[in-house]
Amino acid sequence: MTDQAELSKEQRIMRAMRKTLTSIVRDTAPRDGVPSPFSSETVENIRMCLGLISAREAELAEALGLSREERPRYADETPASQPLQFVSPSTKLN
């Protein structure tokens, strides 16, 4: 991923807003049967904001010529490609 110093001001703002919103959602997620502190309207507004942030981040990445692989992925997201391991002919595989 691109270093923080190489990111534009708008990219840094988008990243900070996304991280802040997702941290708030994660910190206030209902646990052990406790209802969510957010109204359904607030939840929808958060989703809308995250969608707009994501769309703008994609536009900025496309404008910079970044491919999908260079953008952040969720940890459980399956990568589009798999790395290959090359071994020399003299190396014995187990």
N, C-alpha and C positions, 0 to 999 in steps of 0.2 A: 504494500500500500504506500501511497505517497506520504512523505514526511509532512508533519504539521506545518513546518516552515514553508513548504511548497504549495500548501493549500491557499486558495484565495480567501479573502475576508468572508465572502458569501458562503463558501464551503465550510469554513470554521463555524459560522453562525448556524448553518443547517445542522451540522454535526452536534453542536452544543444543545440546540433545541431538541433534536431527536433523543440524545442521551438523557436530557433532563426530563422530558415527558415519559420516556420508558422507565426511568428510575422512579418517578412518582407513581406510575402504575404498578410497578413491581413492589414498591414499599407499602402500597395501600391495598394490595390484592387480598381479597377475602380469604381467611383461613379458619379452619375448624368450625364451619357453619356460621361464621359471622358475616352478616350481609355487607355488600360493598358500600363504602362511604359515598360513592358517586351516584348521581341520578343517571337514568338511562340517557338523558339529553347530554350530560357531561361526558359520558362514555362515548357517545356518537361524535361529539365535538373533538375529543382526543383522537379518535380514529380518523376523522377528517383531517386534522392537523398533521398527523403522522403520514397520511396518504399524500398530502400536499408537499411535505418535506421530502418524502421518498421520490415523488415525481420530479421535484426540482433538483434533487441530488442526481437523479438519472440524467436530466437534461444537461447539468453541468459536466457530468462524466462523459456524456456523448460529445459535448462541445470540445472537450479536451482529448477526445479520441481514446478514452479508456475502454477496455473491453470488460465484459461481464466478470471475467476471472479476476480483474484488478479491483473490483468493488467488494466491499464487505459482504460476507455470507453469514447466515445463521449457522451455529455449530452443528445442528442436526440436518442441515440442508445438504443434499447429495451434490457433490461437485459435478460440473459438466464434463470434465475429463479426469482420467486417472493417470497418475504418474507411472512410468515404466522404470523398472530397475534393470540396468544393464550390468552384466558380469563378464569378466574376461574369460576366454575359453579355458584358461588354466585354473579358474576358481571352480571348486567342486560344490554343487548345491546339495543341501541336505534334504 
